[in-house]
Amino acid sequence: MLTGVLAGTRGVAAVALAAALLLSPGLTSSARAADSVPCTPDRDYPGTFRCPIWGSNVNLRSAPDSQAPVIATSPDSGFLRVLCQVKGGRSTYGGYWHTWWVKTPAVGMAPSAYMSEIFLVGGGDDEPDSGLPTC
């Protein structure tokens, strides 16, 4: 059952995650073992971070909760620009679950939005991303 997110099948997600881990040049020993691909500062947009994601068209919500209204979807680029992370409501996808959410910056007339960290590459269930500050 898909709760709070919209993405491809679990098998496709596993293949994408494996490929991202194998092709990622950013693996460092300083990252927590379960967070092999943390978000990194975005040089083009100071104060924001670039987070690799394995889903596309993932729901972005008005609050960090899977019951909050969907206000946008993630880009197809494989990365999401975020400000910080916050603890929120539990979100599940297949066998994965998370209570950590990333917050995107407001852009133009579009408000900030939240995405479950289930879709960040490199982390484990309910572990905050080691590269992001807390909101």
DSSP file with accessible surface (Angstrom, degrees, kcal/mol):
  #  RESIDUE AA STRUCTURE BP1 BP2  ACC     N-H-->O    O-->H-N    N-H-->O    O-->H-N    TCO  KAPPA ALPHA  PHI   PSI    X-CA   Y-CA   Z-CA
    1    1 A M              0   0  193      0, 0.0    93,-0.6     0, 0.0     2,-0.6   0.000 360.0 360.0 360.0 131.2    0.0    0.0    0.0
    2    2 A L  E     -A   93   0A  68     91,-0.2     2,-0.5     2,-0.0    91,-0.2  -0.789 360.0-175.9 -91.6 119.7    1.3    3.4   -1.0
    3    3 A T  E     -A   92   0A  40     89,-1.7    89,-0.7    -2,-0.6    64,-0.1  -0.967  65.2 -13.7-122.0 116.8    0.8    6.0    1.8
    4    4 A G  S    S+     0   0   10     -2,-0.5     2,-0.3    62,-0.2   112,-0.3   0.526 116.8  73.5  81.9   3.9    1.7    9.6    1.2
    5    5 A V        -     0   0    5     87,-0.2     2,-0.4    53,-0.1    -1,-0.1  -0.974  57.8-150.4-147.2 161.9    3.8    9.2   -1.9
    6    6 A L        +     0   0   88     -2,-0.3     2,-0.3    -3,-0.1    53,-0.1  -0.972  42.3 119.7-135.4 117.6    3.5    8.5   -5.6
    7    7 A A        -     0   0   25     -2,-0.4     3,-0.1     1,-0.2    50,-0.1  -0.920  58.3 -64.4-159.2-173.3    6.4    6.7   -7.4
    8    8 A G        -     0   0   44     -2,-0.3    -1,-0.2     1,-0.2    47,-0.0   0.096  69.8 -62.8 -73.5-170.6    7.2    3.6   -9.5
    9    9 A T     >  -     0   0   91      1,-0.1     4,-2.4     4,-0.0    -1,-0.2  -0.246  46.3-109.8 -74.8 163.4    7.2    0.1   -8.3
   10   10 A R  H  > S+     0   0  127      1,-0.2     4,-2.5     2,-0.2     5,-0.2   0.885 117.9  54.4 -62.0 -38.5    9.4   -1.2   -5.5
   11   11 A G  H  > S+     0   0   47      2,-0.2     4,-2.1     1,-0.2    -1,-0.2   0.926 109.3  46.6 -62.9 -43.9   11.5   -3.3   -8.0
   12   12 A V  H  > S+     0   0   93      1,-0.2     4,-2.6     2,-0.2    -2,-0.2   0.920 112.1  52.2 -63.3 -40.7   12.2   -0.2  -10.1
   13   13 A A  H  X S+     0   0    4     -4,-2.4     4,-2.7     1,-0.2    -2,-0.2   0.914 108.1  50.6 -62.8 -42.1   13.0    1.7   -7.0
   14   14 A A  H  X S+     0   0   46     -4,-2.5     4,-2.5     2,-0.2    -1,-0.2   0.910 111.4  47.9 -64.4 -40.8   15.5   -1.0   -5.8
   15   15 A V  H  X S+     0   0  104     -4,-2.1     4,-2.6     2,-0.2     5,-0.2   0.935 112.9  48.4 -64.3 -44.2   17.2   -1.0   -9.2
   16   16 A A  H  X S+     0   0   36     -4,-2.6     4,-2.5     2,-0.2    -2,-0.2   0.916 112.2  49.0 -63.5 -41.9   17.4    2.8   -9.2
   17   17 A L  H  X S+     0   0   44     -4,-2.7     4,-2.4     2,-0.2    -2,-0.2   0.940 111.9  48.3 -64.2 -45.1   18.8    2.9   -5.7
   18   18 A A  H  X S+     0   0   48     -4,-2.5     4,-2.3     1,-0.2    -2,-0.2   0.925 112.8  48.3 -61.8 -43.3   21.4    0.2   -6.5
   19   19 A A  H  X S+     0   0   42     -4,-2.6     4,-2.3     1,-0.2    -1,-0.2   0.923 110.9  50.8 -63.7 -42.6   22.5    2.1   -9.6
   20   20 A A  H  X S+     0   0   34     -4,-2.5     4,-1.1    -5,-0.2    -1,-0.2   0.909 111.0  48.5 -63.1 -40.6   22.7    5.4   -7.8
   21   21 A L  H  < S+     0   0   53     -4,-2.4    -1,-0.2     1,-0.2     3,-0.2   0.908 113.8  46.3 -67.3 -39.6   24.9    3.8   -5.1
   22   22 A L  H  < S+     0   0  148     -4,-2.3    -2,-0.2     1,-0.2    -1,-0.2   0.856 119.0  40.2 -70.7 -34.2   27.2    2.2   -7.6
   23   23 A L  H  < S+     0   0  142     -4,-2.3    -1,-0.2    -5,-0.2    -2,-0.2   0.542  87.3 112.7 -93.8  -6.5   27.6    5.4   -9.7
   24   24 A S    ><  -     0   0   28     -4,-1.1     3,-0.5    -3,-0.2    -4,-0.0  -0.522  44.6-169.5 -75.6 124.6   27.8    7.9   -6.9
   25   25 A P  T 3  S+     0   0  133      0, 0.0    -1,-0.2     0, 0.0    -4,-0.0   0.573  75.9  77.6 -82.6  -8.5   31.2    9.6   -6.6
   26   26 A G  T 3   +     0   0   40      2,-0.0     2,-0.4    12,-0.0    -2,-0.1   0.213  56.1 131.5 -91.4  17.9   30.2   11.2   -3.2
   27   27 A L    <   +     0   0   90     -3,-0.5     2,-0.3    -6,-0.1    10,-0.1  -0.548  32.9 175.9 -73.4 126.4   30.6    8.2   -1.0
   28   28 A T    >   -     0   0   74     -2,-0.4     3,-0.8     8,-0.3    -2,-0.0  -0.955  41.0-131.8-132.0 153.4   32.6    9.2    2.1
   29   29 A S  T 3  S+     0   0  130     -2,-0.3    -1,-0.1     1,-0.2     4,-0.1   0.701 103.6  67.6 -75.6 -17.2   33.7    7.4    5.2
   30   30 A S  T 3  S+     0   0  111      2,-0.1    -1,-0.2     3,-0.0     2,-0.1   0.724  83.4  88.9 -76.4 -19.1   32.5   10.4    7.3
   31   31 A A  S <  S-     0   0   15     -3,-0.8     5,-0.1     1,-0.1    -4,-0.0  -0.458  96.5 -92.1 -73.9 150.8   28.9    9.7    6.5
   32   32 A R    >   -     0   0  116      1,-0.1     3,-1.3     3,-0.1    -1,-0.1  -0.326  39.5-112.2 -58.4 148.5   26.9    7.4    8.7
   33   33 A A  T 3  S+     0   0  104      1,-0.3     3,-0.2    -3,-0.1    -1,-0.1   0.865 117.8  45.7 -54.1 -41.6   27.1    3.8    7.4
   34   34 A A  T 3  S+     0   0   42      1,-0.2     2,-0.7     2,-0.1    -1,-0.3   0.678 107.4  61.7 -78.6 -15.7   23.4    3.7    6.5
   35   35 A D    <   +     0   0    2     -3,-1.3    88,-0.2    88,-0.2    -1,-0.2  -0.659  58.9 156.9-110.1  75.3   23.6    7.1    4.8
   36   36 A S  S    S+     0   0   35     86,-1.5    -8,-0.3    -2,-0.7    -1,-0.2   0.632  72.4  39.6 -76.7 -13.4   26.1    6.5    2.0
   37   37 A V  S    S-     0   0   13     84,-0.2    -1,-0.3    -3,-0.1    86,-0.1  -0.612  78.9-178.2-136.4  74.7   24.8    9.4   -0.2
   38   38 A P        -     0   0   24      0, 0.0     2,-0.0     0, 0.0    84,-0.0  -0.278  37.1 -92.3 -71.8 161.1   24.0   12.4    2.0
   39   39 A a        -     0   0    4     12,-0.1    12,-0.2    10,-0.1    81,-0.0  -0.365  44.7-150.8 -65.0 151.5   22.6   15.7    0.7
   40   40 A T  E     -G   50   0B  76     10,-2.0    10,-3.5    -3,-0.1    91,-0.0  -0.916  25.5 -86.2-127.3 153.8   25.3   18.2   -0.2
   41   41 A P  E     -G   49   0B  94      0, 0.0     2,-0.8     0, 0.0     8,-0.3  -0.299  41.5-125.9 -57.6 139.2   25.4   22.1   -0.2
   42   42 A D    >   -     0   0   16      6,-2.5     3,-0.7     3,-0.4     6,-0.4  -0.812  16.5-162.1 -90.6 110.8   24.1   23.5   -3.5
   43   43 A R  T 3  S+     0   0  235     -2,-0.8    -1,-0.2     1,-0.2     6,-0.0   0.772  89.2  54.2 -64.7 -26.4   26.8   25.8   -4.9
   44   44 A D  T 3  S+     0   0  130      1,-0.3    -1,-0.2    -3,-0.1    -2,-0.0   0.714 116.5  35.4 -80.6 -22.5   24.3   27.5   -7.2
   45   45 A Y  S X  S-     0   0  119     -3,-0.7     3,-1.7     3,-0.1    -3,-0.4  -0.754  85.8-145.0-134.4  85.5   21.8   28.3   -4.5
   46   46 A P  T 3  S+     0   0  120      0, 0.0     3,-0.1     0, 0.0    -3,-0.1  -0.177  84.7  29.4 -53.5 141.1   23.6   29.2   -1.2
   47   47 A G  T 3  S+     0   0   64      1,-0.3     2,-0.3    -5,-0.1    -4,-0.1   0.414 106.8  91.4  88.3  -1.8   21.7   28.1    1.9
   48   48 A T    <   -     0   0   11     -3,-1.7    -6,-2.5    -6,-0.4    -1,-0.3  -0.786  63.2-139.3-120.4 168.9   20.1   25.1    0.1
   49   49 A F  E     -GH  41  82B  36     33,-2.9    33,-2.5    -8,-0.3     2,-0.6  -0.926  10.9-131.2-128.4 151.1   21.2   21.5   -0.4
   50   50 A R  E     -GH  40  81B  98    -10,-3.5   -10,-2.0    -2,-0.3    31,-0.2  -0.907  25.9-169.6-103.2 117.8   21.1   19.1   -3.3
   51   51 A a  E     - H   0  80B   0     29,-2.6    29,-2.3    -2,-0.6     2,-0.3  -0.936  18.9-132.8-113.3 123.0   19.5   15.8   -2.4
   52   52 A P  E     - H   0  79B  19      0, 0.0    69,-2.6     0, 0.0     2,-0.3  -0.555  28.2-168.5 -71.0 131.9   19.7   12.7   -4.7
   53   53 A I  B     -I  120   0C  10     25,-2.2    67,-0.2    -2,-0.3    66,-0.1  -0.915  23.1-155.6-121.9 150.3   16.3   11.1   -5.0
   54   54 A W  S    S+     0   0   33     65,-1.7     2,-0.2    -2,-0.3    66,-0.1   0.512  74.0  69.1-103.8  -3.3   15.3    7.7   -6.5
   55   55 A G        -     0   0    9     64,-0.5     2,-0.3   -48,-0.1    23,-0.2  -0.689  64.7-150.2-107.2 161.6   11.7    8.5   -7.3
   56   56 A S  S    S+     0   0   56     -2,-0.2    20,-0.2     1,-0.1     3,-0.1  -0.962  79.7  18.1-127.9 151.4   10.2   10.8   -9.9
   57   57 A N  S    S+     0   0   73     17,-1.0     2,-0.3    -2,-0.3    -1,-0.1   0.854  82.9 169.9  56.5  36.6    6.8   12.6   -9.5
   58   58 A V        -     0   0    0     17,-0.2    16,-2.1    -3,-0.2    -1,-0.2  -0.581  42.0 -98.7 -76.0 138.9    6.9   12.0   -5.8
   59   59 A N  E     -B   73   0A  25     -2,-0.3     2,-0.5    14,-0.2    57,-0.4  -0.377  31.1-157.6 -62.9 131.9    4.3   13.9   -3.9
   60   60 A L  E     -B   72   0A  12     12,-2.9    11,-2.8    55,-0.1    12,-1.5  -0.955  19.5-155.8-107.8 129.3    5.4   17.2   -2.3
   61   61 A R  E     -BC  70 114A  23     53,-3.2    53,-2.3    -2,-0.5     9,-0.2  -0.656  27.2-120.5-113.1 162.8    3.0   18.1    0.5
   62   62 A S  S    S+     0   0   53      7,-2.2     8,-0.1    -2,-0.2    -1,-0.1   0.649  99.7  18.0 -74.6 -15.5    1.9   21.3    2.3
   63   63 A A  S    S-     0   0   37      2,-0.3     2,-2.6     6,-0.2     5,-0.2  -0.961  95.5 -90.7-149.2 160.8    3.1   19.9    5.7
   64   64 A P  S    S+     0   0   30      0, 0.0    25,-2.7     0, 0.0     2,-0.3  -0.344  93.3  93.8 -77.4  66.5    5.4   17.1    6.9
   65   65 A D  S >  S-     0   0   60     -2,-2.6     3,-1.8    23,-0.2    -2,-0.3  -0.971  76.9-129.4-156.6 138.3    2.6   14.5    7.0
   66   66 A S  T 3  S+     0   0   10     24,-0.3   -62,-0.2    -2,-0.3    25,-0.1   0.643 110.1  56.1 -67.8 -12.6    1.3   11.9    4.6
   67   67 A Q  T 3  S+     0   0  151    -64,-0.1    -1,-0.3     2,-0.1     3,-0.1   0.540  84.2 105.3 -93.8  -7.5   -2.2   13.2    5.1
   68   68 A A  S <  S-     0   0   12     -3,-1.8   -64,-0.0    -5,-0.2    -3,-0.0  -0.362  86.0 -87.0 -70.6 152.0   -1.3   16.8    4.2
   69   69 A P        -     0   0   87      0, 0.0    -7,-2.2     0, 0.0     2,-0.4  -0.278  39.0-117.2 -60.5 142.6   -2.5   18.0    0.8
   70   70 A V  E     +B   61   0A  65     -9,-0.2    -9,-0.3     1,-0.1     3,-0.1  -0.695  36.7 171.1 -78.1 128.1   -0.3   17.4   -2.2
   71   71 A I  E     -     0   0A  75    -11,-2.8     2,-0.3    -2,-0.4   -10,-0.2   0.518  62.0 -12.0-117.0 -10.1    0.8   20.8   -3.7
   72   72 A A  E     -B   60   0A  46    -12,-1.5   -12,-2.9    38,-0.0     2,-0.3  -0.954  62.6-117.7-168.2 178.8    3.4   19.7   -6.2
   73   73 A T  E     -B   59   0A  66     -2,-0.3   -14,-0.2   -14,-0.2   -16,-0.0  -0.934  36.8 -94.7-130.5 158.1    5.5   16.7   -7.4
   74   74 A S        -     0   0    2    -16,-2.1   -17,-1.0    -2,-0.3     6,-0.1  -0.268  45.0-102.2 -68.5 156.1    9.3   16.2   -7.5
   75   75 A P    >   -     0   0   56      0, 0.0     3,-0.5     0, 0.0   -17,-0.2  -0.277  19.5-124.3 -73.1 165.2   11.3   16.9  -10.6
   76   76 A D  T 3  S+     0   0  116      1,-0.2    -2,-0.0   -20,-0.2   -20,-0.0   0.395  88.9  96.4 -86.9   2.4   12.5   14.1  -12.9
   77   77 A S  T 3  S-     0   0   82      2,-0.3    -1,-0.2     1,-0.1     3,-0.1   0.642  95.8-116.8 -71.7 -16.1   16.1   15.3  -12.6
   78   78 A G  S <  S+     0   0   27     -3,-0.5   -25,-2.2     1,-0.2     2,-0.3   0.468  88.2  81.6  91.3  -1.0   17.1   12.8   -9.9
   79   79 A F  E     -H   52   0B  72    -27,-0.3     2,-0.4    41,-0.0    -2,-0.3  -0.984  58.1-159.8-136.7 149.7   17.8   15.7   -7.4
   80   80 A L  E     -H   51   0B  11    -29,-2.3   -29,-2.6    -2,-0.3     2,-0.5  -0.998  18.4-134.9-128.3 132.3   15.6   17.8   -5.2
   81   81 A R  E     +H   50   0B  72     -2,-0.4     2,-0.3   -31,-0.2   -31,-0.2  -0.767  35.8 174.2 -86.4 127.1   16.8   21.2   -3.8
   82   82 A V  E     -H   49   0B   0    -33,-2.5   -33,-2.9    -2,-0.5    22,-0.3  -0.887  36.6-150.7-133.7 164.1   15.9   21.5   -0.1
   83   83 A L  S    S-     0   0   56     20,-3.5     2,-0.3     1,-0.3    21,-0.1   0.799  71.8 -41.4 -97.1 -42.8   16.5   23.8    2.9
   84   84 A b  E     - D   0 103A  14     19,-0.9    19,-2.6    48,-0.1    -1,-0.3  -0.929  56.5 -96.2-169.6-175.6   16.4   21.4    5.8
   85   85 A Q  E     -eD 134 102A   5     48,-2.1    50,-2.8    -2,-0.3     2,-0.3  -0.931  28.8-172.2-128.3 151.7   14.8   18.3    7.4
   86   86 A V  E     - D   0 101A  34     15,-2.8    15,-2.7    -2,-0.3     2,-0.3  -0.989  28.1-113.9-142.9 146.0   12.1   18.0   10.0
   87   87 A K  E     + D   0 100A 107     -2,-0.3    13,-0.2    13,-0.2     2,-0.2  -0.660  53.9 143.1 -78.1 134.8   10.5   15.2   12.0
   88   88 A G  E     -     0   0A  26     11,-3.7   -23,-0.2    -2,-0.3     3,-0.1  -0.635  46.2 -26.0-146.4-152.4    6.9   14.7   11.0
   89   89 A G  E    S-     0   0A  17    -25,-2.7     2,-0.3    -2,-0.2    -1,-0.2  -0.254  71.4 -92.0 -71.0 157.2    4.1   12.2   10.5
   90   90 A R  E     -     0   0A 139    -25,-0.1     2,-0.4    -3,-0.1   -24,-0.3  -0.505  41.5-171.2 -73.6 133.3    4.9    8.6    9.5
   91   91 A S  E     - D   0  98A   0      7,-2.9     7,-2.2    -2,-0.3     2,-0.3  -0.959   2.3-166.1-123.0 141.4    5.0    7.8    5.8
   92   92 A T  E     +AD   3  97A  38    -89,-0.7   -89,-1.7    -2,-0.4     2,-0.3  -0.940  14.6 177.6-128.6 152.2    5.3    4.3    4.3
   93   93 A Y  E >   -AD   2  96A  16      3,-2.3     3,-2.7    -2,-0.3   -91,-0.2  -0.854  68.5 -48.6-151.5 114.2    6.1    2.9    0.9
   94   94 A G  T 3  S-     0   0   49    -93,-0.6    -1,-0.1    -2,-0.3   -85,-0.0  -0.371 125.4 -19.4  57.7-126.9    6.2   -0.9    0.4
   95   95 A G  T 3  S+     0   0   45     -3,-0.1    -1,-0.3    -2,-0.1     2,-0.2   0.386 121.3  95.7 -90.1   3.1    8.4   -2.1    3.2
   96   96 A Y  E <   +D   93   0A  66     -3,-2.7    -3,-2.3    28,-0.0     2,-0.3  -0.667  48.4 177.7 -95.8 152.5   10.0    1.3    3.8
   97   97 A W  E     +D   92   0A  73     -2,-0.2    29,-1.2    -5,-0.2     2,-0.3  -0.990   3.4 175.1-150.9 155.3    9.0    3.9    6.4
   98   98 A H  E     -D   91   0A   6     -7,-2.2    -7,-2.9    -2,-0.3    20,-0.1  -0.982  27.5-170.5-158.2 147.3   10.1    7.3    7.6
   99   99 A T  E    S+     0   0A  21     -2,-0.3   -11,-3.7    -9,-0.2     2,-0.4   0.265  70.6  94.0-117.2   4.9    9.1   10.1   10.0
  100  100 A W  E     -D   87   0A  34    -13,-0.2    17,-2.5    -9,-0.1     2,-0.3  -0.814  54.4-174.1 -97.6 139.7   11.8   12.5    8.6
  101  101 A W  E     -DF  86 116A   1    -15,-2.7   -15,-2.8    -2,-0.4     2,-0.3  -0.955  19.2-132.8-131.1 146.5   10.8   14.9    5.8
  102  102 A V  E     -DF  85 115A   0     13,-2.7    13,-1.9    -2,-0.3     2,-0.5  -0.785  18.5-140.9 -96.8 146.9   12.8   17.4    3.7
  103  103 A K  E     -DF  84 114A  57    -19,-2.6   -20,-3.5    -2,-0.3   -19,-0.9  -0.934  11.9-149.2-109.9 126.2   11.5   21.0    3.2
  104  104 A T        -     0   0   13      9,-3.2     9,-0.3    -2,-0.5   -22,-0.2  -0.553  25.1-103.6 -87.8 156.9   11.9   22.7   -0.2
  105  105 A P        -     0   0   19      0, 0.0     2,-0.2     0, 0.0    -1,-0.1  -0.460  38.1-102.6 -74.9 153.8   12.4   26.4   -0.6
  106  106 A A        -     0   0   61      6,-0.1     2,-0.4    -2,-0.1     6,-0.1  -0.524  36.9-159.3 -69.8 142.0    9.4   28.6   -1.7
  107  107 A V  B >   -J  110   0D  87      3,-1.7     3,-2.5    -2,-0.2     2,-0.1  -0.970  51.2 -51.5-130.5 117.4    9.8   29.5   -5.4
  108  108 A G  T 3  S-     0   0   80     -2,-0.4    -2,-0.0     1,-0.3     0, 0.0  -0.364 125.4 -14.9  57.9-124.6    7.9   32.5   -6.8
  109  109 A M  T 3  S+     0   0  192     -2,-0.1    -1,-0.3    -3,-0.1    -3,-0.0   0.554 116.6 101.0 -85.8  -9.2    4.3   32.1   -5.8
  110  110 A A  B <   -J  107   0D  53     -3,-2.5    -3,-1.7     1,-0.1     3,-0.1  -0.641  69.3-136.4 -80.1 129.3    4.8   28.4   -4.8
  111  111 A P        -     0   0   85      0, 0.0    -4,-0.2     0, 0.0    -1,-0.1  -0.240  34.4 -77.1 -75.6 169.9    5.1   27.8   -1.1
  112  112 A S        -     0   0   32     -6,-0.1     2,-0.3   -50,-0.1    -6,-0.1  -0.294  53.7-161.9 -58.2 153.9    7.6   25.5    0.6
  113  113 A A        -     0   0    3     -9,-0.3    -9,-3.2    -3,-0.1     2,-0.4  -0.891   9.7-130.2-138.0 167.7    6.7   21.9    0.4
  114  114 A Y  E     -CF  61 103A  39    -53,-2.3   -53,-3.2    -2,-0.3     2,-0.4  -0.956  14.6-171.7-126.3 140.9    7.7   18.6    2.1
  115  115 A M  E     - F   0 102A   0    -13,-1.9   -13,-2.7    -2,-0.4   -55,-0.1  -0.993  32.3-109.2-130.1 138.1    8.8   15.2    0.8
  116  116 A S  E >   - F   0 101A   0     -2,-0.4     3,-1.4   -57,-0.4   -15,-0.2  -0.362  22.7-129.3 -62.4 139.7    9.3   12.1    2.8
  117  117 A E  G >  S+     0   0    8    -17,-2.5     3,-1.7     1,-0.3     6,-0.2   0.514  93.5  93.2 -72.6   0.5   12.9   11.0    3.2
  118  118 A I  G 3  S+     0   0   13    -18,-0.3    -1,-0.3     1,-0.3     5,-0.1   0.883  85.5  52.2 -53.5 -35.2   11.9    7.6    2.0
  119  119 A F  G <  S+     0   0    0     -3,-1.4   -65,-1.7   -66,-0.1   -64,-0.5   0.348  83.6 104.7 -93.6   8.7   12.9    8.8   -1.5
  120  120 A L  B X  S-I   53   0C  11     -3,-1.7     3,-0.7   -67,-0.2   -67,-0.3  -0.717  76.2-116.3 -84.5 140.0   16.3   10.2   -0.7
  121  121 A V  T 3  S+     0   0    2    -69,-2.6   -84,-0.2    -2,-0.4    -2,-0.1  -0.504  87.7  19.0 -73.4 137.4   19.2    7.9   -1.9
  122  122 A G  T 3  S+     0   0    8      1,-0.3   -86,-1.5    -2,-0.2    -1,-0.2   0.267  91.4 107.5  98.0 -10.9   21.4    6.3    0.7
  123  123 A G    <   -     0   0   43     -3,-0.7    -1,-0.3   -88,-0.2     2,-0.2  -0.524  56.2-127.3-100.5 170.5   19.6    6.4    4.0
  124  124 A G    >   -     0   0   23     -2,-0.2     3,-1.6     1,-0.2    -1,-0.1  -0.530  50.0 -57.8-104.4 175.1   17.9    3.8    6.1
  125  125 A D  T 3  S-     0   0   67      1,-0.3   -27,-0.2    -2,-0.2    -1,-0.2  -0.308 118.6  -9.0 -54.9 128.1   14.4    3.6    7.6
  126  126 A D  T 3  S+     0   0   40    -29,-1.2    -1,-0.3     1,-0.2   -28,-0.1   0.731  97.1 133.4  54.0  33.6   13.7    6.6    9.9
  127  127 A E    <   -     0   0   51     -3,-1.6    -1,-0.2   -27,-0.1   -27,-0.1  -0.948  56.3-122.9-109.4 131.5   17.3    8.0    9.9
  128  128 A P        -     0   0   33      0, 0.0     2,-0.3     0, 0.0    -4,-0.1  -0.329  36.6 -95.9 -67.1 154.1   17.8   11.7    9.3
  129  129 A D    >   -     0   0    7      1,-0.1     3,-1.3     4,-0.1   -44,-0.1  -0.567  27.7-142.7 -71.2 129.0   20.0   12.6    6.3
  130  130 A S  T 3  S+     0   0   55     -2,-0.3    -1,-0.1     1,-0.3   -95,-0.0   0.643  96.4  56.0 -71.9 -11.8   23.6   13.2    7.7
  131  131 A G  T 3  S+     0   0   24    -94,-0.1    -1,-0.3     2,-0.1    -2,-0.0   0.458  95.3  79.2 -97.0  -1.8   24.1   16.1    5.3
  132  132 A L  S <  S-     0   0   14     -3,-1.3   -48,-0.1   -83,-0.0     2,-0.1  -0.863  70.5-131.0-112.9 144.0   21.1   18.3    6.2
  133  133 A P        -     0   0   60      0, 0.0   -48,-2.1     0, 0.0     2,-0.3  -0.417  34.2-105.6 -76.8 162.2   20.4   20.6    9.1
  134  134 A T  B      e   85   0A  96    -50,-0.2   -48,-0.2    -2,-0.1     0, 0.0  -0.702 360.0 360.0 -87.7 140.4   17.2   20.3   11.1
  135  135 A b              0   0   78    -50,-2.8   -48,-0.1    -2,-0.3    -1,-0.1  -0.375 360.0 360.0 -68.6 360.0   14.6   23.0   10.5
